[in-house]
Amino acid sequence: MDTLNRFSNRVDNYIKYRPAYPADVVTFLKKQGILKQDSIIADIGSGTGISSQLFLGDGNTVYAVEPNREMREAAERLLAGFSNFKSIAATAEETTLANNSVDIIIAGQAFHWFDKQKCKAEFKRILKPEGTVVLMWNDRRTDSTPFLRSYEDFIKMFATDYLEVNHKNIDEKVFNDFFGAGNYSRKSFDNFQYFDLEGLKGRILSSSYMPSEGHKDFEYMMYVLKKTFSRFQENGKVTIEYDTNIYYGRLS
């Protein structure tokens, strides 16, 4: 599986239609004493900068580590106004950052792509002694509304490898192996996106497991999507609900 380049042709839709992370994440990490004004952050698998922006806006220095050229260059364009943004062409397993140089490692929507053992060793190398790892996902709800149940069925109907690459495959055993048993905590926040038909189409096409234009199923997929939207829209919009889940702790 080519995990490095699978988003290369989806960057524009990724920027426009992927959900941001709620500001409550920053507030919570501050209350926990994890995030401070002068915290140096490494955003690993930073993509187009969605997760980086959350912390840049709060004044933190962020080293955004991203191996995919198209996504990295998009982040450099979008976040050029932040002097505290540092773009790094590297991987989770070899970040090129200095030993004991960062206070917090974040990974937004990316940890399930990493080699867990190699990145753990690398994270321990670059973290300061009291450093914290924060893993974040916008976890789309699949059955909380009739629309979301139908939307999940739609994805399963057309996706190429959804079940194989779904971040929901990451479970408690993975977190216990990574952090050390009982060495991490979890917190959840509500998050929502509201889409017209064009936005819903863009959200679908931002996902690496969905057929893109030119695929044999693309036209039929768009037909079914339009029908699904028409059935469930209210005032021209549908709502996608998420649980923004963060898993945080120190590495044992």
N, C-alpha and C positions, 0 to 999 in steps of 0.2 A: 504493500500500500504506500503510495506517495503522499506522505503527510506534509511534506514541505511545500509542495506546489498546488495542492488541491483547492486553495482559495484564490489563486493568481488571477483567474478570469472573473472573479466575483467581487472585486474590491469596491467598485462604485456602489453596488447594491448593499454591500456590507456597511459602508460608511453611512448611507442614507437610512437604512431600515433595520439595522441591528439595535436592540435595546441598550440604552445607557444603564449605568448602575445608580441607584438612588443615593442622594446626598446623605441619607441616614447612615450609610455605611461609614462615612468619615466621622460623623458625630459619635457613633457607637465606638469606633476604635479609639477615639480621643477619650471617651469616658472610661474605657478599659485601661487607659494609660499606655496603650500600644503606640498610638500615633501622636507625635509632637510636631510643633511648628518647624523644627529643624531636622526632622527625620529624613534620612536619605533612603530612597526607595528604589528597588530594582523591580521593574515590571517585566516578568519573563513570559515570552510569547505574547508580546504587547500588540501585535496586529496593527490595526489602523489607529490605535491610540485611544480607544474608548475607555479602557480602564486607567490609562495614564492620566487622562484629562481630569478624572475625578480628584486626583491628588495634586496635580499641577495647579488646579484652580484654588487649592487651599494653601499654596505657597511652597509645597515640598519640592525638593530636587528629585527628579525621576530619571533613572537610567532605563530606557525602553529597549529591551533585548528582543529582537525579532529576526529570524533567518530568511523569511520570505521577502524578496526585494520589492515586489509590487505593493505589499501591505506596508512595509517599512517606509517606503517613499511617500505613500499616501499620508502616513502619520507625520512625516517630516513637513509636508505641505500644510496639513491641517493645524499643526501645533507649533508652527514657526514663530508665532507671537509670544511663546513662553521661553524666556531665557533660561529657565530651570529645567528644560527638556533636553535630554541627551540621548541621541539615537545610536544604538549599537547593533551592528550586523553580526549576530552570533546566535547560539542555541542555548537551550536550557541546560544541556549537559556540558557545554563549554562556553561560559558567558563572556570570557576575557576580562571580567572585572577583577579588581585587586582583592587580595585576602582581607577578610574582616573589614570590608568597606561599606556595607549597607546595614541599615537598622531594620528594614522590613522588606521582605520579598512578597510581591503579590503575583498572582497568576489568574487572570480573568478569562474564563471560558477556554482555558488552554491546557490545564494540567493533565487531562486525559490523553494528550498527544505525546507526553514526555516519557522518556525511559526513566522509570521511577527510581531505581537504585543509583543510576549515574547522576541524575539531577539532585538527588538527596545529598550525595557526596559533594557536588558542586555548590549547593546551597549552604551547606555547613562551612565550606571554605570561604565563601564571600560574606557571610553574615557576621556581624559583630557578636561577641559572646552572649549578650542578652537579646539577640535579634529574634524576630518573629516571622513566621510564614503565614500568609493569608491567601487561601485559595477561594476563588469566587466563581459562582455560576448563576446566570439567569436561567432558572429551571422552569421551562414552560409548563403550565398546568394543562393536563390532557383531558380532564373529565369534570371540570367544575361548572361548565355551562354546556348547553346543547351544541353551540357553535364549536367549542373547543373539542368536544368529542368527535364531531364531524371532521374537523380540521386534522385531528390526529389520524383518523381513518384515511383521509385524503393523502397525508404524507406517507403512510404505510403502503398505500396503493401505488404510488409513483416513485418512491425513493429507491436509490440504487443500493446503498449499504447503510441505511439508517440504523438498523439494529446493531450492526457491528461497531459503528463509531460513536453511538450515542453516549454522551457523558453520564447518563443515568447508570451506565455499567460500572461506574466507580462506586464502591460500597464501603461499608464500615471496615472490612478487612484491609482494603487498600489504605485507608486513612490510618488505621492502627499500625500497619507495616511501615508507613511513611513517617508519621509523627512519633511512633511509639505508643503502645497500648494505653488508652486513657489519657494521652498527653495532648489532646486537642479539644476544642470546644466548637460548638456550632451556633450560629445565629441566623435567623431568617427575616426577610423584609418583603413587603408587598411591592410589586412593580407592574406597570401596565403600559401597553401600547394601543393606540387607536388608529385604525387604518381605513382609508377608502380602498377601492378596488385596485388602483395602481400601486398603492402602498403595500397591500397584501401580496400582490404579485412580486414586488421587490423583496419583501421579506422572505418569500419562498425561494427566490433565486439567489439570496444571500447564503443559503445553506449548501454546503459542499456535497451533500448526499442527494440533492434534487437535480433532475435533468435540466440542462441548460439549452438555450436556443440551438437548434440544429439536431438535437436528439430526436429519435423516432417517436418518442412519446410526448414531445413538448407541446404540440398544438392541442392534442386531446387533454393534456394536463391543464392547459390554460382554459379550455372549455369547461372542464369540471370545476375548476377554481371559480370561474365566473358564476356558475350555477350555485355553488356553495355560498359565495358571497351574497348573491341575490336572495337566497333563502333566509339568511340569518342577519343581514344588515339592518340596522336601525338608524334612521336619519342619515343614511349614506355611509355608515361606519360599522366596523366590527371591532371587538376588543380582544386582544391577546393578553392573558394574565400570566404573571410569573411569580414564583418565589425566588427572590434573590438570596441564595444561600452562601454563607461564608463559613469556612472551616479554618480555624486559626490556632496556632500553638508554636512552641519551640521544639526544635528537633532534638531528640534524645541521642 
